[in-house]
């Protein structure tokens, strides 16, 4: 490492002949090889010099590298050191003896180090922005350290001292480093300390904020729990309040409506009858309002549930038609229902709630429609998806009344059902219906359409004054549709009309596809008599949609129907010898359009055995103001068409079947008195008005009625043996309510039945009845589901909601009589 490459020492400068010979001694250590820069030392005896000899012998003795004291190098006169290692002939253990090491020594290896060059190279590797002053000292003698590199100038600045190890354990070296300028400020340490302090403060702040946040969340949670308890208590209080108010209102309303119904059976003049009917309609409107408010409360509390019972869809819609037929006829608005042949007759679901949806939608249509028509259609969803005809049948040129209507396809545009055709399973028991209610009313303004389904919201303040209502019918309908796994939507055009459409999922009432097909073929014979089977009818109507509706209702009676559009086609069809027509049903529009052609038609079909001709009229006042139909012997059938009404009209006119069957489905008074004749029925109610109403209703059907006001009296009267066929029991009574009384009666009956079964008592002592179980029906003003469930749990066989009607009492009790 000697830096003599710039000025090498040549052999000529140090000729061996000019050097002193080595003194005579026991051993020599001549240099036999050296690099070119120090080749002048070859043949020099290292053991001849005192320091070199001590260095070599110490290296041989220790087996480690030994460093000489600093000395001036030849020629350069710079400080340097020699590091010497002994080379052995074989491996020696670390604890080998001195003589053993002497005998094993093969030679020596030494290195000359220029101290200044070594330190400068080291400093060159330590790049720094500031100049570093370095002193290298030999501190073997602490009292007199030898400076090997650097100056001895003192400095008041910081000085870093580090020990150097050159491999010689007997010599000590130090390196002292300092900056030439004053030491810079320790910015890194300062910034690091500040950063650590800031981080510590932030961590402390976060911890403090976290603790406060947790405490606040806990407080909020406690407050929310308290508010939740208060809300639940308020909800329970509201439900109890509504139930109590409902009960307290329904009880007197039962007396009001019941007495009005009984009053209508007395001799009244026209004015008195009108007053009674008005009062009865007002009472029913109040009950309907109470039902809507209770339904809304159930919806908000999530307690509204659906039933799963079998019902006849077509009968449900016939009932709804009957409900609105009077209003539609008074207004001159045509009301009609069409149900596709692919829809099963019997379904499983909640008929009451389905009826409620239809009633709400049709009720709104009746309110806001002054001319034109209201049409209810029911199809399978698959039909609407697959059939273009069904989708386009309600175009403005082809409607029930000829008035333009809103495009019904827009009302189901956003339904998920139509975007998931793969979810349809035509072979499963699931029946997916789509129902549309179309009207030609005033329509809904665009700005009000967004709040149509909002509870207690109406189009405008004038609507409630003009048409009445609470604005919750559509909200309830939307909830009910959701419970039926369906969707509801609408389209409305001001001054054109509105169309509301909803879907609902039911279960088929048929157990197999074969049963379903046979039901479709024979469905009409299940609802009306089979006296019309095999007959042929001719419907004359120029409007395809209206003719389709008429054909649907007539076919329900088992009659084959042919449709023609004018007189000429009608005469042609009747004149065909192989086409025996038993009846002709002419639309009023066709008759009024050309009275001369009407008269000619009646004359041409007159000879022989002409078919019976009927006139389909949309107004109850038609027959009173127009004498022409009566002159030709036409029978006027008032719309809307229903199977029972149509059958009764045809039976009376054609003289077949039960001629006494009325068109409105009511039985004559003489027939009513025989329905419950000989039946002894007990009525228990603490309210004398209710006793009168229920007793009067049952007596109308011929029943023998016994009344009592206490539950204890009911137990006494119904303890076997007795002669009662059924019992109507009020629930809320003083001393003992209806639930407890029923439980005691059932326990007494069970005890007696067990004694008779095991022969402990004689059946002769109990009127030869071995199994006592008198039907007990609750009379309750509570319409909540929990009350109905409690009725069944305590052993009751059914219930009747107040206010009740005579027909309702008869229908419930007659289920238990053969």
FENSULTA-V817246 format. One record per pair of residues at least 12 apart in sequence whose ideal C-beta (glycine too) atoms are under 10 Angstrom apart, sorted by the first residue. I is the first residue (numbers start at 0). GAP is how many residues later the second one is. Records with the same first field share a line. If there is no record, write none. Layout:
BEGIN
I=GAP / GAP
END
This chain:
BEGIN
0=34 / 36 / 79 / 110 / 111 / 112 / 113 / 114 / 116 / 117 / 120
1=33 / 35 / 36 / 71 / 72 / 73 / 74 / 76 / 78 / 109 / 110 / 111 / 112 / 115
2=34 / 70 / 73 / 75 / 111 / 113 / 114 / 115 / 117 / 118
3=31 / 32 / 33 / 34 / 36 / 69 / 70 / 71 / 72 / 74 / 108 / 110
4=31 / 32
5=31 / 70
6=30 / 68 / 69
7=28 / 29 / 30 / 31 / 32 / 67
8=27 / 28 / 29 / 30 / 31 / 32 / 64 / 65 / 66 / 67
9=26 / 29 / 30
10=28 / 29 / 31
11=28
12=27 / 61 / 62
13=25 / 26 / 27 / 28 / 29 / 30 / 60 / 61
14=25
15=24 / 26 / 27 / 28
18=21 / 24 / 25 / 26
19=28
20=24 / 27
21=21 / 22 / 23 / 24 / 25 / 26 / 27
22=22 / 24 / 25
24=20 / 22 / 23 / 28
25=21
26=18 / 20 / 26 / 29 / 30 / 75 / 78
27=17 / 18 / 19 / 20
28=15 / 16 / 17 / 18 / 19 / 23 / 24 / 27 / 28 / 31 / 55 / 76 / 78 / 79 / 81
29=12 / 13 / 14 / 15 / 16 / 17 / 18
30=12 / 13 / 14 / 15 / 77 / 79
31=75
32=74 / 76
33=76 / 78
34=77
36=75
37=35 / 36 / 37 / 74
39=34 / 35
40=33 / 69 / 71
45=36 / 38 / 62 / 64
46=61
48=19 / 22
50=17 / 18 / 20 / 31
51=16 / 19 / 30 / 32 / 58
53=12 / 14 / 15 / 116
54=12 / 13 / 14 / 26 / 27 / 28 / 29 / 53 / 55 / 113 / 115 / 116
55=12 / 26 / 28 / 29 / 30 / 49 / 52 / 54
56=27 / 29 / 41 / 45
57=26 / 28 / 110 / 111 / 112 / 113
58=24 / 25 / 26 / 27 / 28 / 42 / 46 / 49 / 50 / 51 / 108 / 109
59=24 / 25 / 26 / 27 / 28 / 38 / 41 / 42 / 44 / 45 / 47 / 48
60=25 / 37 / 40 / 41 / 44
61=24 / 36 / 39 / 106 / 107 / 108
62=22 / 23 / 25 / 29 / 30 / 31 / 32 / 33 / 38 / 41 / 42
63=20 / 21 / 22 / 103 / 104 / 105 / 106
64=18 / 19 / 20 / 21 / 44 / 45 / 46 / 100 / 101 / 102 / 103 / 104
65=16 / 17 / 18 / 19 / 20 / 44 / 100 / 101 / 102 / 103 / 104 / 105
66=14 / 15 / 16 / 17 / 44 / 46 / 71 / 73 / 97 / 98 / 99 / 100 / 101 / 102 / 103 / 104 / 106
67=12 / 13 / 14 / 15 / 16 / 42 / 44 / 45 / 70 / 98 / 100 / 103
68=12 / 13 / 69 / 71 / 72 / 77 / 79 / 99 / 102
69=43 / 45 / 66 / 67 / 68 / 76 / 77 / 78 / 79 / 101 / 103
70=75
72=39 / 40 / 41 / 42
73=38
75=38 / 40 / 41
77=36 / 37 / 38 / 39 / 71
78=34 / 35 / 36 / 37 / 57 / 59 / 67 / 68 / 69 / 70
79=32 / 33 / 34 / 35 / 36 / 37 / 38 / 68
80=30 / 31 / 32 / 33 / 34 / 37 / 57 / 67 / 85 / 87 / 90 / 92
81=28 / 29 / 30 / 31
82=26 / 27 / 28 / 29 / 30 / 83 / 84 / 85
83=24 / 25 / 26 / 27 / 83 / 84
84=22 / 23 / 24 / 25 / 26 / 82
85=15 / 16 / 18 / 19 / 20 / 21 / 22 / 23
86=17 / 18 / 19 / 20 / 21 / 22
87=12 / 13 / 15 / 16 / 17 / 18 / 19
88=14 / 15 / 16 / 17 / 18
89=14 / 16
90=13
91=12 / 13
110=56
112=53
113=35
114=21 / 23 / 32 / 33 / 34 / 35 / 51 / 58
115=20 / 32 / 33 / 34
116=32
117=18 / 30 / 31 / 48
118=15 / 16 / 17 / 29 / 30 / 31 / 45 / 56
119=14 / 29
121=12 / 14 / 53
122=54
125=51
127=51
128=55
129=49 / 50 / 51 / 52 / 53 / 54
130=48 / 49 / 50
131=28 / 45 / 46 / 47 / 48
132=17 / 18 / 20 / 22 / 24 / 26 / 43 / 44 / 45 / 46 / 47
133=15 / 16 / 17 / 26 / 41 / 42 / 43 / 44
134=12 / 13 / 14 / 15 / 16 / 17 / 18 / 24 / 26 / 39 / 40 / 41 / 42 / 43
135=12 / 13 / 14 / 28 / 37 / 38 / 39 / 40 / 41
136=12 / 13 / 15 / 24 / 27 / 35 / 36 / 37 / 38 / 39
137=26 / 28 / 33 / 34 / 35 / 36
138=22 / 24 / 25 / 32 / 33 / 34 / 35
139=28 / 30 / 31 / 32 / 33
140=30 / 31
141=30
144=27 / 28 / 29
145=27
147=16 / 25 / 26 / 27
148=26
149=25 / 26 / 27
153=24
154=21 / 23 / 24 / 25 / 27
155=22 / 26
156=21 / 22 / 23 / 24 / 25 / 26
157=19 / 20 / 21 / 24 / 25
158=17 / 18 / 19 / 20
159=15 / 16 / 17 / 18 / 19
160=13 / 14 / 15 / 16 / 17
161=12 / 13 / 14 / 15
162=12
231=69
234=62 / 65 / 66 / 67 / 68
235=65
237=59 / 62 / 63
238=55 / 58 / 59 / 61 / 62 / 64 / 545 / 547
239=544
240=56
241=48 / 51 / 52 / 54 / 55 / 56 / 59 / 542
242=51 / 54 / 538 / 539 / 540 / 541 / 543 / 544
243=537 / 538
244=45 / 48 / 49
245=41 / 44 / 45 / 47 / 48 / 51 / 535 / 536 / 537 / 538 / 556
246=484 / 485 / 533 / 534 / 535 / 536 / 537 / 540 / 555
247=533
248=37 / 38 / 40 / 41 / 532 / 553 / 554
249=36 / 37 / 40 / 41 / 530 / 531 / 532 / 533 / 551 / 552 / 553 / 554
250=434 / 436 / 438 / 439 / 479 / 481 / 528 / 530 / 551 / 552
251=31 / 435 / 437 / 438 / 529 / 550 / 551
252=30 / 31 / 33 / 34 / 37 / 528 / 549 / 550
253=29 / 33 / 431 / 433 / 435 / 436 / 439 / 440 / 525 / 527 / 546 / 547 / 548 / 549 / 550 / 551
254=432 / 433 / 434 / 435 / 436 / 437 / 438 / 547 / 548
255=23 / 24 / 26 / 27 / 30 / 31 / 433 / 437 / 547
256=22 / 23 / 25 / 26 / 27 / 29 / 30 / 436 / 545 / 546 / 547 / 548
257=25 / 431 / 432 / 434 / 435 / 436 / 437 / 438 / 439 / 544 / 545 / 546 / 547 / 548
258=17 / 20 / 21 / 430 / 433 / 434 / 437
259=15 / 16 / 17 / 18 / 19 / 20 / 21 / 22 / 23 / 24 / 433
260=15 / 19 / 22 / 432 / 435 / 436 / 439 / 542 / 543 / 544 / 545 / 546
261=430 / 431 / 433 / 434 / 435 / 437 / 438 / 544
262=12 / 13 / 16 / 17
263=12 / 13 / 16
264=404 / 431 / 435 / 541
280=45
282=520
283=519 / 521
284=183 / 184
285=517
286=514 / 515 / 516
287=71 / 75 / 182 / 185
288=179 / 180 / 181 / 183
289=491 / 493
290=65 / 185 / 492 / 510
291=64 / 68 / 163 / 177 / 178 / 179 / 180 / 181 / 183 / 184
292=163 / 177 / 179 / 183
293=488 / 489 / 490
294=58 / 61 / 177 / 178 / 180 / 181 / 182 / 184 / 185 / 488
295=159 / 160 / 174 / 176 / 177 / 179 / 180 / 183
296=487
297=178 / 181 / 485 / 486 / 487
298=156 / 173 / 176 / 177 / 179 / 180 / 181 / 183 / 184
299=155 / 179
302=481 / 482 / 483
303=49 / 172 / 175 / 176 / 179 / 481
304=45 / 48 / 178 / 480
305=43 / 44 / 46 / 47 / 48 / 174 / 177 / 178
306=41 / 42 / 43 / 44 / 45 / 46 / 478 / 481
307=40 / 41 / 42 / 198 / 199
308=38 / 39 / 40 / 41 / 42 / 43 / 200
309=36 / 37 / 38 / 39 / 41 / 197 / 199
310=34 / 35 / 36 / 37 / 38 / 39 / 40 / 41 / 43 / 44 / 195 / 198
311=32 / 33 / 34 / 35 / 39 / 197 / 211 / 214 / 215
312=26 / 30 / 31 / 32 / 33 / 34 / 36 / 38 / 41 / 65 / 118 / 120 / 122 / 193 / 196
313=23 / 25 / 29 / 30 / 31 / 32 / 64 / 209 / 210 / 213 / 238 / 239 / 242 / 328 / 329
314=30 / 31 / 36 / 212 / 327 / 328 / 329
315=31 / 35 / 36 / 38 / 39 / 42 / 43
316=20 / 21 / 22 / 37 / 38 / 41 / 45 / 59 / 61 / 118 / 325
317=19 / 209 / 235 / 238 / 322 / 323 / 324 / 325 / 326 / 327 / 328 / 347
318=32 / 36 / 39 / 40 / 323 / 325 / 346
319=15 / 17 / 34 / 35 / 36 / 38 / 39 / 41 / 42 / 43 / 56 / 320 / 322
320=14 / 15 / 16 / 37 / 41 / 55 / 232 / 318 / 319 / 320 / 321 / 324
321=318 / 320 / 322 / 323 / 342 / 343
322=32 / 35 / 36 / 39 / 40 / 43
323=35 / 38 / 39 / 41 / 42 / 50 / 316
324=295 / 313 / 314 / 315 / 316 / 317 / 320 / 339
325=294
326=35 / 36 / 39 / 40 / 42
327=34 / 37 / 38 / 41 / 45 / 46 / 290 / 291 / 311 / 312
328=288 / 289 / 290 / 291 / 292 / 293 / 309 / 310 / 311
329=36 / 289 / 290 / 291
330=35 / 38 / 39 / 40 / 41 / 43 / 288
331=38 / 39 / 40 / 286 / 287 / 288 / 289 / 290
332=32 / 33 / 36 / 37 / 38 / 39 / 40 / 41 / 68 / 106 / 107 / 108 / 285 / 286 / 307
333=35 / 37 / 38 / 39 / 40 / 41 / 66 / 67 / 68 / 69 / 106 / 212 / 215 / 284 / 285 / 305 / 306
334=27 / 30 / 31 / 34 / 38 / 39 / 40 / 41 / 65 / 104 / 283 / 304 / 305 / 306
335=37 / 38 / 39 / 40 / 41 / 64 / 65 / 102 / 209 / 210 / 212 / 213 / 214 / 216 / 217 / 282 / 303 / 304 / 305
336=21 / 25 / 37 / 38 / 39 / 40 / 41 / 100 / 212 / 215 / 216 / 303 / 304 / 305
337=37 / 38 / 39 / 40 / 41 / 55 / 62 / 98 / 207 / 208 / 210 / 211 / 212 / 213 / 214 / 215
338=37 / 38 / 39 / 40 / 94 / 96 / 210 / 213 / 214 / 217
339=37 / 38 / 39 / 40 / 43 / 44 / 47 / 50 / 93 / 94 / 212
340=42 / 179 / 180 / 182 / 211 / 214
341=36 / 37 / 38 / 40 / 41 / 89 / 174 / 178
342=35 / 36 / 37 / 40 / 88 / 90 / 92 / 163 / 177
343=36 / 87 / 89 / 162 / 163 / 164 / 165 / 166 / 171 / 172 / 175 / 176 / 179
344=164 / 165 / 171 / 174 / 175 / 177 / 178 / 179 / 181 / 182 / 211
345=160 / 162 / 163 / 164 / 169 / 170 / 173 / 177 / 180
346=84 / 86 / 157 / 159 / 160 / 161 / 162 / 163
347=81 / 83 / 158 / 159 / 160 / 161 / 162
348=82 / 84 / 135 / 155 / 156 / 157 / 158 / 160
349=130 / 133 / 134 / 154 / 156
350=155
351=128
352=123 / 124 / 126 / 127 / 128 / 130 / 131 / 151
353=79 / 81 / 126 / 127 / 130 / 150 / 152
355=117 / 120 / 121 / 124
356=78 / 80 / 116 / 117 / 119 / 120 / 121 / 122 / 123 / 124 / 127 / 129 / 131 / 143 / 145 / 147
357=18 / 20 / 77 / 79 / 119 / 144
358=114 / 118
359=77 / 109 / 112 / 113 / 114 / 115 / 116 / 117 / 118 / 120 / 140
360=13 / 15 / 74 / 75 / 76 / 78 / 112 / 113 / 116 / 127 / 129 / 137 / 138 / 139 / 140 / 141
361=12 / 14 / 75 / 77 / 138
362=74 / 106 / 110
363=73 / 75 / 77 / 80 / 88 / 103 / 105 / 109 / 110 / 113 / 134 / 136
364=72 / 73 / 74 / 75 / 76 / 132 / 133 / 134 / 135
365=73 / 75 / 101
366=72 / 74 / 75 / 96 / 99 / 100 / 101 / 102
367=71 / 72 / 73 / 74 / 75 / 76 / 91 / 95 / 98 / 99 / 124 / 129 / 130
368=34 / 70 / 71 / 72 / 73 / 128 / 129
369=70 / 71 / 72
370=30 / 32 / 69 / 70
371=27 / 28 / 29 / 30 / 31 / 32 / 33 / 66 / 67 / 68 / 69 / 124 / 125
372=26 / 27 / 28 / 29 / 30 / 32 / 65 / 66 / 67 / 124 / 172 / 173 / 176 / 245
373=26 / 27 / 63 / 64 / 65 / 66 / 67 / 123 / 266
374=19 / 24 / 25 / 26 / 30 / 33 / 61 / 62 / 63 / 64 / 65 / 124 / 170 / 171 / 174
375=59 / 60 / 61 / 62 / 63 / 173 / 264
376=13 / 16 / 17 / 31 / 57 / 58 / 59 / 60 / 61 / 122 / 124 / 168 / 171 / 172
377=55 / 56 / 57 / 58 / 126
378=53 / 54 / 55 / 56 / 57
379=44 / 46 / 51 / 52 / 53 / 54
380=31 / 34 / 36 / 37 / 40 / 43 / 50 / 51 / 52 / 53 / 105 / 122 / 123 / 124
381=39 / 42 / 43 / 44 / 50 / 52
382=50 / 51
383=24 / 25 / 28 / 31 / 33 / 34 / 48 / 50 / 52 / 117 / 119
384=32 / 33 / 36 / 39 / 49
385=35 / 38
389=18 / 44
390=16 / 17 / 18 / 21
391=15 / 16 / 17
392=15 / 151 / 152 / 155
393=12 / 13 / 14 / 15 / 42 / 44 / 105 / 151
394=12 / 13 / 150
395=100
397=145 / 146 / 147 / 148
398=39 / 41 / 98 / 144 / 145 / 146 / 147
399=38 / 40 / 143 / 144 / 145 / 146 / 148 / 149
400=39 / 142 / 144 / 145 / 188 / 217
401=38 / 140 / 141 / 143 / 144 / 187
402=36 / 37 / 93 / 94
403=36 / 89 / 91 / 92 / 93
404=33 / 34 / 35 / 86 / 88 / 91 / 92 / 93 / 94
405=32 / 33 / 34 / 37 / 38 / 84 / 85 / 86 / 87 / 90 / 91 / 92 / 93
406=84 / 86 / 89 / 92
407=26 / 28 / 29 / 30 / 82 / 83 / 91 / 92 / 93
408=27 / 82 / 90 / 92
409=79 / 80 / 81 / 82 / 83 / 89 / 91
410=23 / 25 / 26 / 27 / 77 / 78 / 79 / 80 / 81 / 87 / 88 / 89 / 90 / 91
411=22 / 24 / 75 / 76 / 77 / 78 / 79 / 87 / 89 / 90 / 91
412=76 / 78 / 88
413=73 / 75
414=19 / 71 / 72 / 73 / 74 / 86 / 87 / 88
415=71 / 87
416=15 / 17 / 68 / 69 / 70 / 86 / 88
417=16 / 69 / 85
426=86
427=79 / 80
428=77 / 78 / 79 / 80 / 81 / 82 / 83 / 87
429=55 / 75 / 76 / 77 / 78
430=73 / 74 / 75 / 76 / 77 / 78 / 79 / 85
431=53 / 54 / 71 / 72 / 73 / 74
432=51 / 53 / 69 / 70 / 71 / 72 / 73
433=52 / 53 / 67 / 68 / 69 / 70
434=46 / 51 / 53 / 65 / 66 / 67 / 68 / 69
435=54 / 63 / 64 / 65 / 66
436=53 / 61 / 62 / 63 / 64 / 65
437=53 / 59 / 60 / 61 / 62 / 63
438=53 / 57 / 58 / 59 / 60 / 61
439=55 / 56 / 57 / 58
440=51 / 53 / 54 / 55 / 56 / 57
441=17 / 21 / 25 / 50 / 52 / 53 / 54 / 55 / 56
442=16 / 48 / 49 / 50 / 51 / 52 / 53 / 54 / 55
443=15 / 46 / 47 / 48 / 49 / 50 / 53 / 54
444=14 / 15 / 47 / 49
445=46 / 47 / 48
446=12 / 13
447=12 / 15 / 44 / 46
448=41 / 42 / 43 / 49
450=20 / 23
451=19 / 22 / 23 / 26 / 36 / 37 / 38 / 40 / 46 / 48
452=19 / 21 / 22 / 23 / 24 / 25 / 26 / 35 / 36 / 37
453=17 / 18 / 20 / 21 / 24
454=15 / 16 / 17 / 18 / 19 / 20 / 21 / 23 / 24
455=14 / 15 / 16 / 19
456=14 / 15 / 17 / 18
457=12 / 13 / 14 / 16
458=12
473=14 / 16 / 26
476=23 / 25
477=24
479=22 / 24
480=21 / 22 / 23
481=20 / 22
482=21
483=18 / 19 / 20 / 21 / 22
484=18 / 19 / 20 / 21
485=15 / 16 / 17 / 18 / 19 / 20
486=14 / 15 / 16 / 17
487=12 / 13 / 14 / 15 / 16
488=12 / 13 / 14
489=12
520=37
521=36
522=32 / 33 / 35
523=29 / 30 / 31 / 32 / 33 / 34 / 35 / 119 / 123
524=31 / 32 / 33
526=29 / 30 / 116 / 117 / 120
527=28 / 29 / 30 / 115 / 116 / 118 / 119 / 120 / 122 / 123 / 129 / 133
528=28 / 29 / 118 / 122 / 127 / 128 / 129 / 132
529=27 / 28 / 127
530=26 / 27 / 116 / 119 / 120 / 123 / 125 / 126 / 127
531=22 / 24 / 25 / 26 / 27 / 28 / 50 / 51 / 114 / 115 / 118 / 119 / 122 / 124 / 125
532=24 / 25 / 26 / 27
533=24 / 25 / 26 / 46 / 48
534=19 / 22 / 23 / 24 / 25 / 26 / 45 / 46 / 47 / 48 / 76 / 115 / 119 / 121
535=23 / 24 / 25 / 26 / 37 / 43 / 44 / 45 / 46 / 47 / 75
536=13 / 14 / 17 / 18 / 20 / 22 / 23 / 24 / 25 / 26 / 44 / 45 / 46 / 47 / 48 / 74 / 75 / 77 / 113
537=23 / 24 / 25 / 26 / 31 / 32 / 35 / 36 / 41 / 43 / 44 / 45 / 46 / 47 / 48 / 73 / 75
538=12 / 15 / 22 / 23 / 24 / 25 / 26 / 31 / 44 / 45 / 46 / 47 / 48 / 75 / 77
539=22 / 23 / 24 / 25 / 26 / 27 / 29 / 30 / 33 / 44 / 45 / 46 / 47 / 49 / 50 / 51 / 61 / 73 / 76
540=22 / 23 / 24 / 25 / 44 / 45 / 46 / 47 / 48 / 49 / 75
541=22 / 23 / 24 / 45 / 47 / 48 / 51
542=22 / 44 / 46 / 47
543=19 / 21
545=41 / 43 / 70 / 72 / 93
546=14 / 16 / 17 / 18 / 38 / 40
547=15
548=90 / 91 / 92
549=13 / 35 / 37 / 66 / 87 / 89 / 91 / 96
550=12 / 34
551=89 / 91
552=32 / 86 / 87 / 88 / 89 / 90 / 92 / 93 / 94
553=29 / 31 / 87 / 89 / 92 / 93 / 96
554=88
555=85 / 86 / 87 / 88 / 90 / 91
556=86 / 89 / 90 / 93
558=23 / 24 / 26 / 87 / 91
559=21 / 22
560=22 / 24
561=12 / 17 / 19
562=22
563=20 / 22 / 26
564=22 / 25
565=24 / 27 / 28 / 31 / 35
566=19 / 23 / 24 / 26 / 27 / 30 / 31 / 33 / 34 / 37
567=29 / 33
569=14 / 16 / 20 / 31 / 34 / 35
570=29 / 30 / 33 / 34
573=27 / 30 / 31 / 36 / 37
574=29 / 30
579=29 / 31
580=24 / 29 / 30 / 31
581=27 / 29 / 30 / 68 / 72
582=28 / 29 / 30 / 31 / 52 / 67 / 70 / 71
583=17 / 18 / 21 / 26 / 27 / 28 / 29 / 30 / 31 / 50
584=26 / 27 / 28 / 29 / 30 / 31 / 50 / 52 / 56 / 61 / 65
585=12 / 15 / 16 / 27 / 28 / 29 / 30 / 31 / 43 / 48
586=28 / 29 / 30 / 31 / 52
587=27 / 28 / 29 / 30 / 31 / 34 / 38 / 41 / 48 / 49 / 51
588=27 / 28 / 29
589=25 / 26
590=22 / 24 / 25 / 26 / 31 / 35 / 37 / 38 / 41 / 43
591=23 / 25 / 30 / 34 / 36
594=31 / 33
597=15 / 17 / 30 / 31 / 34 / 36
598=29 / 32 / 33
600=12 / 31
601=26 / 27 / 29 / 30 / 31 / 32
602=29
605=26 / 27
609=23
610=43
611=21 / 22 / 23 / 38 / 41 / 42 / 43
612=16 / 19 / 20 / 21 / 22 / 40
613=15 / 20 / 21 / 22 / 23 / 32 / 35 / 36 / 39 / 40
614=13 / 14 / 15 / 17 / 19 / 20 / 21 / 22 / 23
615=20 / 21 / 22 / 23 / 25 / 30
616=12 / 17 / 19 / 20 / 21 / 22
617=20 / 21 / 22
618=17 / 19 / 20
619=16 / 18 / 19
620=17
621=14 / 16
622=12 / 13 / 15
623=12
632=20
633=19
634=14 / 15 / 17 / 18 / 19
635=13 / 17
636=12 / 13 / 16 / 26
637=25
641=21 / 22 / 23
643=17 / 18 / 19 / 20 / 21
644=16 / 17 / 18 / 19 / 20
645=17
646=14 / 16
647=12 / 13 / 14 / 15 / 16 / 17
648=12 / 13 / 14
650=12
664=142
665=141
666=34 / 140
668=31
670=30 / 31
671=28 / 29 / 30 / 134 / 135 / 138
672=26 / 27 / 28 / 29 / 30
673=27 / 28
674=25 / 26 / 27 / 28 / 135 / 138 / 139 / 142
675=22 / 23 / 24 / 25 / 26 / 27 / 28 / 29 / 49 / 50 / 133 / 134 / 137 / 138 / 141
676=24 / 25 / 26 / 27
677=24 / 25 / 26 / 47 / 139
678=19 / 22 / 23 / 24 / 25 / 26 / 45 / 46 / 47 / 134 / 135 / 137 / 138
679=23 / 24 / 25 / 26 / 42 / 43 / 44 / 45 / 46 / 47
680=13 / 14 / 17 / 18 / 20 / 22 / 23 / 24 / 25 / 26 / 43 / 44 / 45 / 46 / 47 / 94 / 96 / 128 / 132
681=22 / 23 / 24 / 25 / 26 / 31 / 32 / 35 / 36 / 40 / 42 / 43 / 44 / 45 / 46 / 47 / 92 / 94
682=12 / 14 / 15 / 20 / 22 / 23 / 24 / 25 / 26 / 31 / 43 / 44 / 45 / 46 / 47 / 96 / 126
683=22 / 23 / 24 / 25 / 26 / 27 / 28 / 29 / 30 / 31 / 33 / 34 / 43 / 44 / 45 / 46 / 47 / 49 / 54 / 57 / 58 / 92 / 95
684=22 / 23 / 24 / 25 / 43 / 44 / 45 / 46 / 47 / 48 / 53 / 94 / 117
685=22 / 23 / 24 / 25 / 44 / 46 / 47 / 48 / 49 / 51
686=22 / 43 / 45 / 46 / 92 / 94 / 115
687=19 / 21
689=17 / 38 / 40 / 89 / 91 / 112 / 113 / 114
690=14 / 16 / 17 / 18 / 37 / 39
691=15
692=86 / 109 / 110 / 111 / 112 / 113 / 116
693=13 / 34 / 36 / 85 / 106 / 108 / 110 / 112 / 115
694=12 / 33
695=110
696=31 / 107 / 108 / 109 / 110 / 111 / 112 / 113
697=28 / 30 / 108 / 111 / 112 / 115
698=107
699=106 / 107 / 109 / 110
700=105 / 106 / 108 / 109 / 112 / 113
702=22 / 23 / 106 / 107 / 110
703=19 / 20 / 21
704=23
705=17 / 18 / 21
706=21
707=19 / 21
708=21 / 24 / 25
709=23 / 24 / 25 / 26 / 31
710=18 / 19 / 20 / 22 / 23 / 24 / 25 / 26 / 27 / 28 / 29 / 30 / 31 / 33 / 34
711=21 / 23 / 24 / 28 / 29 / 32
712=22 / 23 / 28
713=13 / 15 / 16 / 19 / 22 / 24 / 27 / 28 / 30 / 31 / 62
714=21 / 25 / 26 / 27 / 29 / 30 / 32 / 33
716=28 / 57
717=23 / 24 / 26 / 27 / 28 / 30 / 31 / 54 / 56 / 58
718=25 / 26 / 29 / 30 / 33 / 53
719=25 / 28 / 29 / 31 / 32 / 33 / 36 / 45 / 46 / 47 / 49 / 52 / 53 / 54
720=31 / 44 / 45 / 46 / 47 / 48 / 51
721=44 / 45 / 47 / 50 / 52
722=44
723=50 / 51 / 52
724=49 / 50 / 88 / 91 / 92
725=48 / 49 / 50 / 51 / 71 / 86 / 87 / 88 / 89 / 90 / 91
726=14 / 15 / 18 / 47 / 48 / 49 / 50 / 51 / 69 / 70 / 86
727=47 / 48 / 49 / 50 / 51 / 70 / 71 / 72 / 76 / 81 / 84 / 85
728=12 / 13 / 16 / 47 / 48 / 49 / 50 / 51 / 62 / 67 / 70
729=48 / 49 / 50 / 51 / 72
730=47 / 48 / 49 / 50 / 51 / 56 / 59 / 60 / 63 / 65 / 68
731=47 / 48 / 49 / 50 / 55
736=57
737=38 / 40 / 41 / 42 / 52 / 53 / 56 / 58 / 61
738=39 / 48 / 51 / 52 / 54 / 55 / 56 / 57
739=54
740=35 / 53
741=34 / 36 / 49 / 51 / 52 / 53 / 54 / 55
742=50 / 51 / 52 / 53
743=50 / 51
744=27 / 28 / 29 / 31 / 49 / 50 / 51
745=26 / 27 / 28 / 30 / 48 / 49 / 50
746=48
747=24
748=22 / 23 / 24 / 25 / 46
749=22 / 23 / 45
750=21
751=13 / 14 / 17 / 18 / 19 / 20
752=13 / 16 / 17 / 18 / 19 / 20
755=13 / 14 / 15 / 16
756=13 / 14
772=22 / 24 / 43
773=23 / 42
774=21 / 22 / 23 / 37 / 38 / 40 / 41 / 42
775=15 / 18 / 19 / 20 / 21 / 22 / 23
776=14 / 19 / 20 / 21 / 22 / 23 / 32 / 35 / 36 / 38 / 39
777=12 / 13 / 14 / 16 / 18 / 19 / 20 / 21 / 22 / 23
778=20 / 21 / 22 / 23 / 25 / 30 / 33
779=16 / 19 / 20 / 21 / 22 / 24
780=20 / 21 / 22 / 23
781=17 / 19 / 20
782=16 / 18 / 19
786=12 / 14
787=13
796=15 / 16 / 18 / 19
797=14 / 15 / 17 / 18
798=13
799=12 / 13
END
